[in-house]
Amino acid sequence: MRFSSHLTGNLRLPVKVTGREDFPWEEPYVLGGWSRTEYARLKKDNPSFTDSFELLELLPSAENDDVQAKIKRTSDRKVFTIGLSWLQAEDESSKEFTLLDDYGMWHANY
């Protein structure tokens, strides 16, 4: 994928990132109606859009063609893999923010 090559050549890793919106597993908890206690428990073992991470590595695309991101949560150093389109750089004035934002928009629309 051409965008993946562009990202690999231009992102300076590691990048501090967070979720751009609630991750797929979180949606029923964030939208309401599901147990807040269960949500708090699950957040200990799953990445949350409210967490802060370091983007460590870009991995090959998954079935949905989203570039996969290897991330490490800063609070407990747990490592996860998630679609890159779910992430945004924490520093909104950085080149990385623009690259990840452009990728997220591209992925959502193409």
C-alpha positions, 0 to 999 in steps of 0.5 A: 500500500502506497500510504504505508510506504509514505508513513514508514518513510516519514514518521519518526518513531516512537510517537506519543499517541492516543485514540482518535475516538473510542476503540471498537471494543469500548463503544457499548461502554462509552455510548452507555447502557453497559456496566461502568465497573466492567468497563473499568476492569476491561480497560486494565487488559485492553487498550483504551482511547483515553490512554496514552501510548508510544507508537513503536512500529508499523506492521503489515495491513490486516484484513481490513487493509488498516496498517497495524500499529504496535503500541505500548501504553505509557502507564503500565508498559503493556504492548498492543496491536491496533489499527493505525487509523484509530490513533492520533499523535498527542502533539497537535502541532507535530508533523506526526499529528498531520501524517496520522490525521491524513492517514485516518481520513484516507483510511475512512474514505477509501 
